[in-house]
């Protein structure tokens, strides 16, 4: 069991964060961001705000 991980983070987002290297980038875009034209790896977080996602992700990197 993993403790201290927000339930807002999906398994696919956690996997992507785990696999990221030093020079990899992640983009948090709203519903109107043309993600499909930028990359094939799209992870949706419908109903969540970017601030909520960042609040859930940033403690993982401290």
Secondary structure, 3 states (H helix, E strand, C coil): CCCCCCCCCCHHHHHHHHHCCCCCCCCCCCCCCCHHHCCCCCCCCCCCCHHHHHHHHHHHHC
